[in-house]
Amino acid sequence: MSRHMVRGRQLSVDTEHRIAIRRNLVQSLFEHGQIRTTLPKAKEVKAMAEQLITLAKLNTLVARRRAIATLNDRRLVDEKQEFTGQSVIQKLFSEIGPKFADRRGGYTRIVKLAEWRIGDAANLVILQLAAEASKPTGAARKSSGLRRKRNDKKRQFATKAMDKHKAKAQAPAAAAAQA
């Protein structure tokens, strides 16, 4: 059997479980703003979340119904597990959609962690909504200018070494010529 035109990752579970995993992770992403999961799951969830955010930007009745059909809406609770009066779809259409209204795509970001899950050594990542306020931190990548400077230093060192070597080779010849 070939896998032509078969989309998505299997995630080592059957179809119903895979759909439930995606729905739950997307709902948790919209509820908390970020989730910690494995890299293959994050890549699957990212596509679904971005489609739903695009629907939320439209803010039409049809878009809301499509989002409800995709997600199976759940209610939001606070730290004490008490109902906040809002559902995931309401938060998606009232807060998340308008926040990304001027953005053309790339609503989520995957940040790889330097950790592995102990049981199976799976790569762990943080999948988060990309807000302008939370820009990625860390050092910038080394530029080509830095590489050019490093190569120039290597060349200068090599020419000095060659000059010293030539000077040592010419010193005995010059001494022999004087004698």
Disulfide bonds with the S-S distance in Angstrom:
none
